[in-house]
Amino acid sequence: MQTPRTIPVPVPVLRLPRGPDGFSRGFAPDGRRTLLRPKAAEVGEGIQDPPESQEQRARAALRERYLRSLLAMVGHPVSFTLHEGVHVTAQFGATDLDVANFYVSQLQTPIGVQAEALLRCSDIISYTFKL
């Protein structure tokens, strides 16, 4: 008797655009984007970044943490708090590109269990999950 084969889980891949030479990935070091970068200050000059760039770095760090939390939720049970104080639990599956909807399975609501569902993020007040 043969054992059933399991389907491997796909790994997310980030593909960079083709470079100007047509073969490499990414951007050329002497391309037009290098003109947009500010010149690096010498060590010891003590020049601080403007508040806008500090805020941008903080926003980028928060967005990265949020996206990593979404990735960590995949396949775990998640408890959602919705408007009107409704609490539901479900197995988290995925989100769309705009993070406007969550795809969940085994959604346990106060009136029953739904096999699969889409939860609108605008309806969600908070969510929690355990690692």
Secondary structure, DSSP 4 states (H G I P E B T S, - for coil): -PPPPPPPPPPP---PPB-TTSSSBS--TTSGGGGGSPPPPPTTS-PPPPHHHHHHHHHHHHHHHHHHHHHHHTTSEEEEEEGGG-EEEEEEEEE-TTS-EEEEEEEEETTEEEEEEEEEGGGEEEEEE--
